[in-house]
Amino acid sequence: MSEEEKPADESPAPVESLYERKKVMRRVEPDDKLPFTAHLEELRWRIIHCLIAVGVVFIGVYAVSDQVLEIVRKPLGMELVYLGPAEGFFMYMKLSFYVAVMIAMPIILYHSWEFVAPGLLEGERRFTGLFVVFGVLFFAMGAAFCYYAVLPVGLKFLTSYGGEGLKPMISVGNYISFVFMFILAFGLIFEMPLVIVFLIRMGLATPEWFAKQRSYFIVGDFIVAAVLTPTPDVISQCMMAVPMMILFEVGLLASKLMAPKKAESGDAG
């Protein structure tokens, strides 16, 4: 009897217990030792939470999609057409999804940071709130700059190529994809100061290194702008490259103010 009871007492806990949502969706402490599969399960639940947030917002946006379409169409200043029987339906679905992702961005950034935070030091983990707030703020600034400054100029420039004998008839599906590709590109580009500060806080780079690489970043700005802009015109590329150079300087200034104390003490020594 004693030999039969011994394996039962030493039997490990069921593996499924590691995959319960309440255990993986928690703040992981630096000293916690979790298996790789538990991190994968945590990632799965965080993705599910983000998808639920996007789905809920999607329903709300779809209910007012006509008003949203009028806002998106405003920079163009002309009527749109659809070229297939189902293009109008899929356009509303696509429009609602793009807007839902942008509105749910705070939740997406929060879960992204919480998944990465256990690998950071305790000092860096305190920046969760700032990461989410400034991440949303910079993305919103990039989207607003694109909508109010870049799109009106870029669309007017592109539609003027038709000449007097051609009348532009723009498909609504292509226009929605074009607009939100621009907005997404500018929103991500405006995250540059946050990325620079994050790399320096992680100890992967220093403000001095970024300052020495300034000329390379200027050339890289124009290369990235040429790749990210969905049109080959010089105006759109310059309107993306110039803010990138300004954002680089903003990120460099912020990184000097928020450089790790250990690095500063080392330089002083």
C-alpha positions as CSV (number, residue, x, y, z in Angstrom):
1,M,0.0,0.0,0.0
2,S,2.8,2.4,0.9
3,E,4.5,1.8,-2.5
4,E,1.2,2.4,-4.3
5,E,0.6,5.7,-2.5
6,K,4.1,7.1,-3.1
7,P,3.7,7.7,-6.8
8,A,0.4,9.4,-6.2
9,D,2.0,11.9,-3.7
10,E,4.9,12.7,-6.0
11,S,2.8,13.1,-9.2
12,P,3.3,16.6,-10.7
13,A,0.5,19.1,-11.0
14,P,-1.5,18.8,-14.2
15,V,0.0,20.7,-17.1
16,E,-3.4,22.2,-17.9
17,S,-3.3,24.2,-14.6
18,L,-0.6,26.4,-16.1
19,Y,-2.9,27.4,-18.9
20,E,-5.8,28.8,-16.9
21,R,-6.5,32.4,-18.0
22,K,-6.4,33.8,-14.4
23,K,-2.9,32.4,-13.9
24,V,-1.3,33.4,-17.2
25,M,-3.1,36.8,-17.5
26,R,-1.4,38.3,-14.4
27,R,1.6,40.5,-13.7
28,V,4.6,38.2,-13.9
29,E,7.3,39.0,-11.4
30,P,11.0,39.0,-12.4
31,D,11.8,36.0,-10.1
32,D,8.9,33.9,-11.6
33,K,10.1,30.9,-13.5
34,L,7.5,30.0,-16.1
35,P,7.8,27.5,-18.9
36,F,7.9,28.6,-22.5
37,T,4.5,27.1,-23.1
38,A,3.0,29.3,-20.4
39,H,4.3,32.4,-22.1
40,L,2.8,31.2,-25.3
41,E,-0.5,30.8,-23.5
42,E,-0.3,34.2,-22.0
43,L,0.4,35.6,-25.5
44,R,-2.7,33.8,-26.8
45,W,-5.0,35.2,-24.1
46,R,-3.6,38.8,-24.6
47,I,-4.3,38.5,-28.4
48,I,-7.8,37.2,-27.6
49,H,-8.4,40.2,-25.4
50,C,-7.2,42.6,-28.1
51,L,-9.4,40.9,-30.7
52,I,-12.4,41.2,-28.4
53,A,-11.7,44.9,-27.9
54,V,-11.4,45.4,-31.7
55,G,-14.6,43.4,-32.2
56,V,-16.6,45.4,-29.7
57,V,-15.4,48.7,-31.2
58,F,-16.0,47.3,-34.7
59,I,-19.7,46.8,-34.0
60,G,-20.0,50.4,-32.7
61,V,-18.2,51.9,-35.7
62,Y,-20.2,49.8,-38.2
63,A,-23.4,51.3,-36.8
64,V,-22.2,54.8,-37.8
65,S,-20.1,53.8,-40.8
66,D,-21.9,56.2,-43.1
67,Q,-20.8,59.2,-41.0
68,V,-17.3,57.7,-40.7
69,L,-17.1,57.4,-44.5
70,E,-18.0,61.1,-44.9
71,I,-15.2,62.1,-42.6
72,V,-12.7,59.8,-44.5
73,R,-13.9,61.1,-47.8
74,K,-13.5,64.8,-46.9
75,P,-9.8,65.2,-47.8
76,L,-10.6,64.0,-51.4
77,G,-13.4,66.5,-52.0
78,M,-15.2,64.4,-54.7
79,E,-17.6,61.6,-55.0
80,L,-16.5,58.0,-54.9
81,V,-17.7,55.0,-56.9
82,Y,-17.7,51.3,-56.5
83,L,-16.9,49.0,-59.3
84,G,-18.3,45.6,-58.2
85,P,-21.6,44.4,-56.6
86,A,-19.9,43.5,-53.3
87,E,-17.4,46.3,-53.1
88,G,-19.7,48.6,-51.2
89,F,-20.4,46.0,-48.6
90,F,-16.7,45.0,-48.1
91,M,-15.8,48.7,-48.1
92,Y,-17.9,49.3,-45.0
93,M,-16.4,46.2,-43.3
94,K,-12.9,47.3,-44.1
95,L,-13.6,50.9,-43.0
96,S,-15.1,49.7,-39.7
97,F,-12.1,47.4,-39.1
98,Y,-9.5,50.0,-39.7
99,V,-11.2,52.5,-37.4
100,A,-11.8,49.9,-34.7
101,V,-8.1,49.0,-34.7
102,M,-7.1,52.7,-34.3
103,I,-9.6,53.2,-31.5
104,A,-8.6,50.0,-29.7
105,M,-4.9,51.0,-29.9
106,P,-4.6,51.8,-26.1
107,I,-5.7,48.3,-25.2
108,I,-3.4,46.8,-27.9
109,L,-0.4,48.8,-26.6
110,Y,-1.2,47.9,-23.0
111,H,-1.2,44.2,-23.6
112,S,1.9,44.4,-25.8
113,W,3.8,46.2,-23.0
114,E,2.5,43.8,-20.3
115,F,3.7,40.9,-22.3
116,V,7.2,42.4,-22.7
117,A,7.5,44.0,-19.2
118,P,8.5,40.8,-17.3
119,G,11.8,40.8,-19.2
120,L,12.6,44.4,-18.1
121,L,14.1,45.7,-14.9
122,E,11.9,47.0,-12.2
123,G,12.7,50.6,-13.1
124,E,11.6,50.1,-16.7
125,R,8.4,48.3,-15.7
126,R,7.2,51.5,-14.0
127,F,6.8,53.1,-17.4
128,T,3.8,51.0,-18.4
129,G,1.3,54.0,-18.1
130,L,3.7,56.4,-19.8
131,F,4.3,53.9,-22.6
132,V,0.6,53.5,-23.3
133,V,-0.3,57.2,-22.9
134,F,2.6,58.5,-25.1
135,G,2.2,55.6,-27.6
136,V,-1.5,56.6,-28.2
137,L,-0.6,60.3,-28.2
138,F,2.1,60.0,-30.8
139,F,0.0,57.7,-33.0
140,A,-2.9,60.1,-32.8
141,M,-0.6,63.0,-33.7
142,G,0.7,61.1,-36.7
143,A,-2.8,60.2,-37.9
144,A,-4.0,63.8,-37.4
145,F,-1.0,65.2,-39.3
146,C,-1.6,62.8,-42.1
147,Y,-5.4,63.6,-42.3
148,Y,-5.2,67.4,-42.1
149,A,-1.9,68.1,-43.8
150,V,-0.6,65.3,-46.0
151,L,-3.8,63.8,-47.5
152,P,-5.3,67.1,-48.8
153,V,-2.1,68.1,-50.5
154,G,-1.2,64.6,-51.7
155,L,-4.6,63.8,-53.1
156,K,-4.9,67.2,-54.9
157,F,-1.4,66.6,-56.4
158,L,-2.2,63.1,-57.6
159,T,-5.7,63.8,-59.0
160,S,-4.3,66.7,-61.0
161,Y,-2.4,64.4,-63.2
162,G,-5.5,63.5,-65.2
163,G,-5.5,66.7,-67.2
164,E,-8.5,68.4,-68.8
165,G,-9.6,65.5,-70.9
166,L,-9.8,62.9,-68.0
167,K,-12.2,62.9,-65.1
168,P,-11.0,61.0,-62.0
169,M,-13.4,58.2,-60.8
170,I,-11.9,56.8,-57.7
171,S,-13.0,53.4,-56.4
172,V,-14.2,53.6,-52.8
173,G,-12.4,50.4,-51.9
174,N,-9.1,51.5,-53.3
175,Y,-9.5,54.9,-51.6
176,I,-10.1,53.5,-48.2
177,S,-7.1,51.2,-48.4
178,F,-5.0,54.2,-49.7
179,V,-6.1,56.5,-46.9
180,F,-5.6,54.1,-44.0
181,M,-2.2,52.9,-45.4
182,F,-1.1,56.5,-45.2
183,I,-2.6,57.1,-41.8
184,L,-1.1,53.9,-40.4
185,A,2.4,54.7,-41.8
186,F,2.4,58.2,-40.3
187,G,1.0,56.9,-37.0
188,L,3.9,54.4,-36.7
189,I,6.5,56.9,-37.8
190,F,5.4,59.3,-35.1
191,E,6.3,56.6,-32.5
192,M,10.0,57.2,-33.3
193,P,10.7,59.3,-30.1
194,L,9.1,56.5,-28.0
195,V,11.3,53.9,-29.7
196,I,14.5,55.9,-29.2
197,V,13.7,56.4,-25.5
198,F,12.9,52.7,-25.1
199,L,16.1,51.6,-26.6
200,I,18.2,53.9,-24.4
201,R,16.3,52.9,-21.3
202,M,17.0,49.3,-22.1
203,G,20.7,50.0,-22.4
204,L,20.8,49.0,-26.1
205,A,22.0,52.4,-27.2
206,T,23.1,55.8,-25.9
207,P,22.1,59.4,-26.8
208,E,25.7,59.9,-27.9
209,W,25.4,57.0,-30.4
210,F,22.2,58.3,-31.9
211,A,23.8,61.8,-32.2
212,K,26.7,60.4,-34.1
213,Q,24.4,58.5,-36.5
214,R,22.3,61.6,-37.3
215,S,23.5,61.8,-41.0
216,Y,22.7,58.1,-41.5
217,F,19.2,58.6,-40.0
218,I,18.5,61.5,-42.4
219,V,19.3,59.4,-45.4
220,G,17.3,56.5,-43.9
221,D,14.3,58.8,-43.4
222,F,14.0,59.4,-47.1
223,I,14.5,55.7,-47.9
224,V,11.8,54.7,-45.4
225,A,9.5,57.4,-46.7
226,A,10.0,56.2,-50.2
227,V,9.1,52.6,-49.1
228,L,6.2,53.4,-46.8
229,T,4.3,55.9,-48.9
230,P,1.9,54.1,-51.3
231,T,2.6,56.6,-54.1
232,P,5.9,57.5,-55.7
233,D,5.4,61.3,-55.7
234,V,8.1,63.4,-54.1
235,I,5.7,65.6,-52.2
236,S,4.3,62.8,-50.1
237,Q,7.7,61.4,-49.5
238,C,9.1,64.7,-48.3
239,M,6.0,65.3,-46.1
240,M,6.9,62.0,-44.3
241,A,10.7,62.4,-44.3
242,V,10.8,65.9,-42.8
243,P,8.6,65.0,-39.7
244,M,10.7,61.9,-39.2
245,M,13.8,64.1,-38.9
246,I,12.0,66.4,-36.5
247,L,10.8,63.4,-34.5
248,F,14.3,62.0,-34.4
249,E,15.6,65.2,-32.7
250,V,12.6,65.1,-30.3
251,G,13.4,61.5,-29.4
252,L,17.1,62.4,-29.0
253,L,16.3,65.3,-26.6
254,A,13.9,63.2,-24.6
255,S,16.4,60.4,-24.3
256,K,19.0,62.7,-22.9
257,L,16.5,63.8,-20.2
258,M,15.5,60.2,-19.4
259,A,18.9,58.4,-19.8
260,P,19.5,55.7,-17.1
261,K,21.2,57.0,-14.0
262,K,23.7,54.2,-14.1
263,A,24.9,55.4,-17.5
264,E,25.2,59.0,-16.3
265,S,27.2,57.9,-13.2
266,G,29.5,55.9,-15.4
267,D,30.2,58.8,-17.7
268,A,30.9,61.1,-14.7
269,G,33.4,58.6,-13.4
